[in-house]
Amino acid sequence: MDLGLKDKVVVISGAAGMKGSIGETILQSLVNEGAIPAVIDRNDRGAVYVDKIQKNGIDALFCKTDVTDPNQIQIAIETISKKYGRIDVVINNVGVNDGVGLDASYEEFMNSLKLNLVNFFLIVKHALPLLKKSKGNILNIGSKVALTGQGGTSGYAAAKGGVLGLTREWAVDLVPYGIRSNAIIIAESWTPSYDTWIKSLTDGERKLKSILKKIPLENRMTTPEEIANTCLFIISEKSSHTTGQYITVDGGYVHLDRSLLTQDNT
């Protein structure tokens, strides 16, 4: 399906993760659709990814940015604006489940909010004039932790709850400009960071099997490709009357009736 994303300028934060991460997979999917990705990330992998994209004859831009620094975010959006003169989509994808719990300091909690929430606000704030011109849209990448809690990660949970709040607030706020705002909610997806976490556990294989049994649809994790495909559909004009929505891509993990889980989940 042609999603009509060719030559659309898509600002995407947190797209310089390891190969196979959700952000990197969304980035490559955007390229495959002919979009022009403008990557905002602090990791130099972003430069490597963009260089490879450009060598394949596709326009792209990397803005090395510490998203906890408001000035760097403003400079990144100004750089994108100067090069392209337009922004059609913003995908806020930064998220680190950093384990900042109730035993953390005030400073650690605030830093978690800056990393996982505040930059969403700042990127949209600075991109908004160009989004208004293009009647573009916003997609925030969220987490099940906002809905279910997890334990031991107050900063991340508060931030991801805030992401969902901003998604609805912006959907209301930006109706007069024809700007849509939606969120993708992710639960269990097999990424490099998830693999690292499982391997860090003394009973990792047992834990993984237990998790898989709790995912109703096919007892497997959501792939980053499945998440990316949903993201691209939501930001495209194929989803032109969808706004203020939380789209959960998780094989039914969060919402479906527990009676589906007929296996022993211990």
C-alpha positions as CSV (number, residue, x, y, z in Angstrom):
1,M,0.0,0.0,0.0
2,D,1.3,3.5,-0.9
3,L,0.8,5.5,2.3
4,G,1.5,8.8,0.5
5,L,4.5,9.6,2.7
6,K,6.9,10.2,-0.2
7,D,8.8,13.5,0.4
8,K,7.1,14.2,3.7
9,V,9.5,15.7,6.2
10,V,9.2,13.5,9.4
11,V,11.0,14.6,12.5
12,I,11.7,11.6,14.6
13,S,13.5,11.6,18.0
14,G,15.3,8.6,19.5
15,A,15.8,7.0,16.1
16,A,19.5,6.2,16.6
17,G,19.1,3.2,18.8
18,M,20.8,-0.1,18.0
19,K,19.8,-2.0,14.9
20,G,16.4,-3.5,15.5
21,S,15.3,-1.0,18.1
22,I,11.9,0.5,17.7
23,G,13.2,3.9,16.7
24,E,15.7,2.6,14.2
25,T,13.0,0.3,12.7
26,I,10.6,3.2,12.3
27,L,13.4,5.2,10.7
28,Q,14.1,2.5,8.1
29,S,10.4,2.0,7.4
30,L,10.0,5.8,6.7
31,V,12.9,5.6,4.2
32,N,11.2,2.6,2.5
33,E,8.1,4.7,2.1
34,G,10.1,7.6,0.5
35,A,9.7,10.0,3.5
36,I,12.5,12.4,4.4
37,P,13.5,11.6,8.0
38,A,15.0,14.3,10.3
39,V,16.6,12.4,13.2
40,I,17.0,14.0,16.6
41,D,19.2,11.9,18.8
42,R,22.3,12.2,21.0
43,N,23.9,9.0,19.7
44,D,26.4,9.3,16.9
45,R,24.8,6.2,15.4
46,G,22.3,8.6,13.9
47,A,25.0,10.1,11.7
48,V,26.0,6.7,10.5
49,Y,22.3,5.8,9.7
50,V,21.7,9.0,7.9
51,D,25.0,8.8,6.0
52,K,24.0,5.4,4.7
53,I,20.5,6.6,3.8
54,Q,22.0,9.5,1.8
55,K,24.4,7.2,0.0
56,N,21.4,5.3,-1.2
57,G,20.2,8.6,-2.8
58,I,17.6,9.5,-0.2
59,D,17.5,12.8,1.6
60,A,17.8,12.7,5.3
61,L,19.2,14.8,8.2
62,F,20.8,14.1,11.5
63,C,20.7,16.6,14.3
64,K,22.9,15.5,17.2
65,T,20.8,16.6,20.2
66,D,20.7,16.0,23.9
67,V,16.9,16.0,24.3
68,T,17.2,16.9,28.0
69,D,18.7,20.3,26.9
70,P,16.0,22.8,25.7
71,N,18.5,24.9,23.8
72,Q,19.7,21.9,21.8
73,I,16.1,21.0,20.9
74,Q,15.4,24.5,19.6
75,I,18.6,24.5,17.5
76,A,17.6,21.1,16.0
77,I,14.2,22.2,14.9
78,E,15.7,25.5,13.6
79,T,18.2,23.4,11.6
80,I,15.4,21.2,10.1
81,S,13.4,24.3,9.3
82,K,16.3,26.0,7.6
83,K,17.0,23.0,5.4
84,Y,13.5,21.9,4.4
85,G,11.2,24.8,5.2
86,R,8.5,22.4,6.3
87,I,7.7,19.7,8.9
88,D,4.9,17.3,8.1
89,V,5.1,14.9,11.0
90,V,6.6,14.7,14.4
91,I,7.3,11.3,15.9
92,N,8.3,11.5,19.6
93,N,10.0,8.2,20.3
94,V,12.5,8.8,23.1
95,G,11.9,6.5,26.1
96,V,14.2,4.9,28.7
97,N,12.8,2.8,31.4
98,D,15.4,4.1,33.8
99,G,14.3,2.5,37.1
100,V,14.0,5.8,38.9
101,G,11.7,4.7,41.7
102,L,10.6,6.0,45.1
103,D,14.1,5.7,46.5
104,A,15.4,8.1,43.9
105,S,16.3,11.7,44.6
106,Y,14.3,14.7,43.4
107,E,17.0,15.4,40.8
108,E,16.9,11.9,39.5
109,F,13.1,12.0,39.2
110,M,13.1,15.4,37.4
111,N,15.8,14.1,35.0
112,S,13.7,11.1,34.2
113,L,10.8,13.5,33.3
114,K,13.1,15.6,31.1
115,L,14.3,12.5,29.3
116,N,10.9,10.8,28.8
117,L,8.4,13.6,28.7
118,V,9.6,17.2,28.6
119,N,11.4,16.9,25.2
120,F,8.1,15.7,23.7
121,F,6.6,19.1,24.6
122,L,9.6,21.1,23.5
123,I,9.9,19.4,20.1
124,V,6.2,19.9,19.3
125,K,6.4,23.5,20.7
126,H,9.2,24.5,18.3
127,A,7.8,22.5,15.3
128,L,4.3,23.8,15.7
129,P,4.5,26.8,13.3
130,L,5.6,24.5,10.5
131,L,3.0,21.8,11.5
132,K,0.3,24.4,11.2
133,K,1.4,25.3,7.7
134,S,1.4,21.7,6.6
135,K,-1.6,20.6,8.6
136,G,0.7,17.8,9.8
137,N,0.3,15.4,12.6
138,I,2.0,14.2,15.8
139,L,2.6,10.6,17.0
140,N,3.9,9.9,20.5
141,I,5.4,6.6,21.3
142,G,4.0,5.5,24.7
143,S,4.3,2.5,27.0
144,K,1.9,0.1,28.8
145,V,3.6,1.2,32.0
146,A,1.4,4.4,31.8
147,L,-1.7,2.2,32.1
148,T,-0.5,-0.8,34.2
149,G,2.3,0.5,36.4
150,Q,5.4,-1.7,36.7
151,G,7.0,-1.0,40.1
152,G,10.3,0.6,40.8
153,T,10.1,3.1,37.9
154,S,8.1,6.1,39.1
155,G,9.9,8.6,36.8
156,Y,9.2,6.6,33.6
157,A,5.6,5.8,34.7
158,A,4.9,9.4,35.4
159,A,6.4,10.5,32.1
160,K,4.6,8.0,30.0
161,G,1.3,8.9,31.7
162,G,2.1,12.5,30.8
163,V,2.8,11.4,27.2
164,L,-0.8,10.1,27.0
165,G,-2.1,13.2,28.6
166,L,-0.3,15.4,26.1
167,T,-1.5,13.3,23.2
168,R,-5.2,14.0,24.1
169,E,-4.5,17.7,25.1
170,W,-2.8,18.4,21.7
171,A,-5.6,16.6,19.8
172,V,-8.0,19.1,21.4
173,D,-5.7,22.1,21.2
174,L,-4.8,21.7,17.6
175,V,-8.2,20.8,16.1
176,P,-8.6,24.4,14.7
177,Y,-5.4,23.8,12.6
178,G,-6.3,20.4,11.3
179,I,-3.4,18.8,13.2
180,R,-3.9,15.2,14.4
181,S,-2.3,13.9,17.6
182,N,-2.1,10.2,18.5
183,A,-0.1,7.7,20.6
184,I,1.1,4.2,20.0
185,I,1.3,2.1,23.2
186,I,3.9,-0.6,23.3
187,A,4.0,-3.5,25.7
188,E,6.3,-6.5,25.1
189,S,8.5,-6.1,21.9
190,W,11.6,-8.0,21.2
191,T,14.3,-5.3,20.9
192,P,18.1,-5.2,21.6
193,S,17.4,-3.6,25.0
194,Y,14.8,-6.3,25.8
195,D,17.3,-9.0,24.9
196,T,19.9,-7.4,27.1
197,W,17.4,-7.3,30.0
198,I,16.5,-10.9,29.7
199,K,20.1,-11.9,29.5
200,S,20.8,-10.0,32.7
201,L,18.4,-12.1,34.7
202,T,19.6,-15.3,36.5
203,D,16.4,-17.0,35.3
204,G,16.0,-15.1,32.0
205,E,14.7,-18.0,29.9
206,R,12.1,-18.9,32.5
207,K,11.0,-15.2,32.8
208,L,10.8,-14.9,29.0
209,K,8.6,-18.1,28.7
210,S,6.3,-16.8,31.4
211,I,5.9,-13.4,29.6
212,L,5.2,-15.1,26.2
213,K,2.5,-17.3,27.7
214,K,0.7,-14.1,28.9
215,I,0.5,-12.6,25.4
216,P,-2.9,-13.8,24.1
217,L,-2.3,-13.5,20.3
218,E,0.1,-16.3,19.3
219,N,2.0,-16.2,22.6
220,R,4.7,-14.1,21.1
221,M,6.1,-10.6,21.4
222,T,5.2,-7.8,19.0
223,T,8.0,-7.2,16.5
224,P,9.4,-3.7,16.0
225,E,8.3,-4.0,12.3
226,E,4.7,-4.5,13.4
227,I,5.0,-1.4,15.6
228,A,6.6,0.6,12.7
229,N,3.9,-0.5,10.3
230,T,1.2,0.8,12.6
231,C,3.1,4.0,13.1
232,L,3.3,4.7,9.4
233,F,-0.3,4.0,8.9
234,I,-1.3,6.4,11.7
235,I,0.8,9.3,10.4
236,S,-0.4,8.8,6.9
237,E,-3.5,10.2,5.2
238,K,-4.9,6.7,5.2
239,S,-5.7,7.6,8.9
240,S,-6.8,11.1,8.2
241,H,-9.8,11.1,10.6
242,T,-8.0,9.5,13.6
243,T,-7.0,11.8,16.4
244,G,-6.7,11.7,20.2
245,Q,-6.3,7.9,20.1
246,Y,-4.2,5.5,22.0
247,I,-3.4,2.6,19.6
248,T,-2.1,-0.4,21.6
249,V,0.1,-2.7,19.5
250,D,0.7,-5.7,21.9
251,G,-1.1,-8.8,20.8
252,G,-3.8,-8.2,23.4
253,Y,-1.4,-8.2,26.3
254,V,-2.8,-5.3,28.2
255,H,-6.5,-5.3,27.5
256,L,-7.8,-8.8,26.7
257,D,-9.6,-11.0,29.2
258,R,-7.3,-13.0,31.4
259,S,-9.6,-16.0,30.8
260,L,-7.8,-16.3,27.4
261,L,-4.7,-17.4,29.3
262,T,-5.5,-21.1,29.6
263,Q,-1.9,-22.2,30.1
264,D,-0.1,-22.3,33.4
265,N,1.6,-19.0,33.5
266,T,4.0,-19.7,36.4
